[in-house]
Amino acid sequence: MNKIVLLVMGLFFLSGFASAYQVNIDAPDSLSVGKPLIVTGITTFGIGTPIDVVLYYQLTTTTEIKRKIVYVQSDYTFRAVFDTTGLKTGMYKVEVPTNGMGDSVSMRVVNLIDRSDDIQLSSATTQNFNGKISIAGAIKGDENSGVQVEVIGPDNLVVFGPHYVNTDYLGNFATDVPITETGDYEVSFTDARGYVGKRIITVTGLQSLTSTPSPTMVSVVSAHTKSSRDNPAYFTIKTGFGQVTIHTSSSIDWIIEYIDEKGAVQLVNEHGEQYPEQVTLQGKGKTMYIKVYPVKYTVNNEVFVYAENANSVVVSPTIPAPFALTAPQTPTDTPKSMIMPLLGIVAVGMAFMIMTRNRKNN
């Protein structure tokens, strides 16, 4: 009987050790062609362990596209970046080949999309040098919201942005970018749904030796993350002095909550899906916190928060203290990492009781 008990204990601990190693990866659900596909992961493998990360194209059959070997870092994370330039649109998957590693998440499906047609430029793609580039056009699906514009010059250095440019009720936008030389300028566009596409504007003619004063622009900073009713997004904003305007992206009906000067929670939900929610207040150079979540319980999507005349906007990894004081307390489940040790203690205790009983019977 004692041998049976010891055998059961051995099998129990053996299964525990066999499933000890885990690999969990994460990747975006969708991505525009041309943007880097970033795959991140965390594992219980040792520091320096090589990890294979494979990109497959899924049509009728699965075809390997690229393979990367990365190494586990000191914090037990790893990261692989795949260039998607020139890839077809469609369904892909990224995977870390594993051999029965318990409840590891070793595969993610990624939908590569081409949104370049969502941008229609009305400004000329070839312009004479006059100290600035005129960028104007319309973006589909971002009416009364905005678009982030970034310009890279002929020397591959960023000369503008990324800066937020407002759109009107038809999705039209316009901005002028100061430049100092002729050549090809790469203009890229990003909205609340991610990267849209890029255009090349060529500047020709003679360069003027006199400097052109830069136009005064309102400083706009932004940050984004996923948000749902169960897991709302929290943002930390360091305001400047004067009027500060904070607003969300559109296309989804968002709710904003913020803490006013008296410490009370204020809720803003004045618009629907077509218009962003907006808060305007006086900045005093302090830090403020906002909470953003969708009206619909079925939504779990990316939300952008833009702040005009603010120093920074960052996603808060935890619930900020002002919100934590009023957040509902929900019971937490026993962590998975505690289950195996607890079961082990129970098994040892049962085995001890059985052995004690056998001794008394003998």
N, C-alpha and C positions, 0 to 999 in steps of 0.2 A: 504493500500500500504506500509506504514511504517513497519507493522508487517512482511510483506513478505520480505522486505529488510533485516530486522534484522534476520529473519529465515535463509536467504541465507548466511548472514555473519556468523551466528552461525555454520551452517553446514560446511562452509569453514574452520573456525578455528578448529572445532572439527576434521575434516579430517586431518588437519595439525598436531594436537597433537597426533592423533591416529597412524600416521605413523612416529612419532618422534623417536621411538626406533629402532635402527638398529644393526645388528650383521654381520660382514664380516670376513670370515676365509680364510686362505691360507694353502696349503699343496703341496708337490712336485707332479708333474704329474706321475713320475715313481720312484721306489725305489727298491733296491736289498733286498731280503729276508735276515733278520738278522740285518739290520740297523734299528735304531729307527725311527719311523714315527712321525715327529714333526709337530703339527698343531698349528698355531698361529692365533690370531684373535684380532679384535678391535671392540668395541661396545659403544653405548651411554647409556647403563645401568650403574647404580651407582656403585661406588667402593665397592667391597666385595660381589657383587651379584653372586650367584652360577650359573655356566653355564654347561649344559650337553653337552659333546662331545662324539659322538657314532661312532664306526668303524663297518662297515657292509661288508660282503662278497657278491659279486654279481655274481650269476651264472644264473640259470633259475629263482630262487627266491632270495630275499634279506634276508640274515641271519645276525643277530646281533652277532658280535664277542666279542667286549669289549666296556665298557662304562666308561667314566671318568667324575668326577665332579671337575671343576676348578673354580677359583674365579677371578673376575675382579680386576686388580691391580690399583695402584694409577694413572697410565697413561692410564687407560681404555683399557688395553690390557689383553689378557689371553693366556695361553699356555698349551697344552696337549701333552704328549709323549706316544706313543704306542709301545710296544715291538713286533717286527715282527718275532722273532725267532720261527721257526717251522710252520709258516703259509704257506699255499699253494700259488703257483704262480697264478696270475689272476687279475681280476678287483675287486677293493674294492672302498668303498666311505666312507668319513668322513663327519659327518653332525652334525649341532647344530639344534635340533628341534625348529622351530619357528612357530608362528601363524600369518601369514600375515604381516610381518614387512617391508612393503614398498619394496625398491629395495635392500634388504639385500642379501648378497652372503653367504648362510648358508650351502652349500654342495660342496664338491670337490671330483673328481674321481681320484683314485690313482692306478696305475698298478704296482703290485708287481712282480718282475722278479728275476730269478736266473741266475747269471752270473758266478758262480763258475767254470764252465767248460772253461771259457775264459782264465784261468790261468793254465799253464802246468809247473810244477816244474821238473827241470832236476837234481837238487841237492837232496841228500838223505834226507829222512824224519827222519832217525835215524843216528846221528853222534857222534863220539867219542870226548870227551872234549879236546880241544887244545887252548882254549882261544878265540874262535870265532865260529860263525855260518856262513856257506856258504849258501847263498840264490841265486839260479840261475834258470832261466826258460824262458818262453816266454809268452807274453800276446797278445791275439787276438785283432786286430783292432787298435793297438797303435804303429805301425811301425814308427821309426824315431821320436818318441814323448817322451814317458816316462811313469813312473808309480810311485806313491807314496807308500812307504813301511813303515809300522810301526810294531815294535816287542814288545810284552809284555812278561815279564819274569815269572818264576815260582811263584814269590811273587806278581803277578798282577800289577807290576810297569812297566812303559814304559822304555825300555832299548835302544830303537833306534827309532828315527823319531817322527812324519812322515817326511821322507826324500825323495826327488825326485831322482829317479834312471833312467838314460838314457836308451833308447831302440835303437837297431840298425834297419836296413832296414827290418829285419825279425821279429821284435818285441822281440828279445832276450835281457835279462838283467842279471846282476850279481853284487852282492855286498857281502862284509863280514861284519858281525856285532860282535864287541867285547863283550864277556860275561865273567862272573866271577864264574858261578856255573852251575851245571848240573840240568836237569829237563826238563819240557815241555815248549816250547816257542811258543806263538801264533803269527803268521805272517799274517798281513792283507794287502790287496792291494786295491788301489783306483786310478782310472784314470779320464780323463776329463769328462767321462759320469757318474761318481759316484763310489760307492763302488762295488768292483768286487767279493771279497770273501776272505777266510782265509785258512791257512794251519797250522798244528801243526808239529813242528820239535822237536824231543826228543834228548836231549844230555845226553850221558851216559859216564861212566868211572870215573877215579880219577881226582880230581881237583888239578891243579898246584897251589902251594903257591906263585910262582913268578908272578908278574904282567906283562901283555903283553901290550906294548905301543899301543895306539889307532892309527889307520891309519889316515892320513891327508885327510879330506874331504872338498870339496868346499861347502860353505854354500849356500843352495837353499831355498828360501821362495816362497810362492805362495798364490794366492787368486782366487776366481772364482765368477761369477755371470752370469745372463742371458744377452744376447745382441742381438739387431736387428738393422736394418738400421734406424728405427724410434726412437729407444731407445738404442743408443750405450752405451757400458760399459766404465766407466772411472776408472782408477787406480792411486793411489798415491804411489810412490816408493821412499823410503829413501835409497840412494845408499851408498855403502862403498867407500873405496879408491882403485884405480886400475881399472882393466878391469871389466865391468859389462855386463853380457849377459842377455837379456830379450827375452823370446819367448812364444808363445801361445801354446795351445793344437792343435792337428791335427784333422782329420776327417771332418773338415769344413774349407772352404776357408775364412780365416780371413784377415782383413786389420788392420795394426797398424798405428796410427798417434802419433807423439811425438813432443815436442817443443825443438829445439836445443839451443845451447848456445847463438845464435844471436836472439832468439825469434821467429824464423821462424818455421812453421809447416812442418814436414817431414812425408811423407807417404811411408809405406813399404808394398808391396804386390808382392812378388817374387815367391811364391809357391802356389800350388793348395791345394786340400783337403787332400792329403796324407802326406804333410809335414807342420810343424809349421812355422809361420813367426818369424823372429828373428832380434833383434837389438843388436849390440855390440858397446859400447861406454866407455869412461873413466869416472869412478865415482870419484866425488870430495867431497863426504860426504854431498851432498845436496839433496833436494827433487825434484823429477821430476814427470811429469804427462804424462800418455799415454791414448789414446782412442782406443778402439777395437770394430770393427763391422764386420758383414759378407758381403761378396761380393753380395750374393743373397738377394733380398728384401723379399723373402718368408721365410727366416730363422729367427727363434727366439729360440736360444738355449744357453746352458751353455758354457762359455768360461773360460778356466784356463789360468792364466798368471804366469809364473815362472821367477824368477830373481836370477841369480847366483852372489854371492859376493855382496848381498844387505842386508840391515838391516831389511827391512820389505816391504811387499806389502799389501795394503788394498784397498778395493773397495770404491771409492768416492761416497757418497750419493748424491752429487750435482755436477754440471758441474764445474770443476776447473777454476779458474780465467783466466789462459792463453787461455783456449779453449772458455770460455764464451765471451771473447772479439771478437772472430771471428765467434761465433755461430750465425746462422740465427735466427732472431727474428720472431716468429710466433704468430698470435693473439691467445689469450686464451679465452676459453669459460667462460661465467659467472658461478661461482661456484654454485653447487647445493644448498649449504647452504644458498645462497642469494636468491634463487627463491621464497621460501615460504614467507619470509618477504616482498619482492617486490610485490608479488601477494596480500598480505594482505593490503599493502598500497593502491594498486590500488582499491581493493574492498571497503575499507573505504572511499576513495575519491568518488567512484561512488555512494555509499550509501548516502553520504553527499549531492551530487548534486541532487539525486532523492528527498530527504527529503526537500531540499530548494525549488525545483520546486513545490512540493505538497503544501507547505505553501503558495506560491504565488497564486496558483490556488484556495486555500481555502479562 
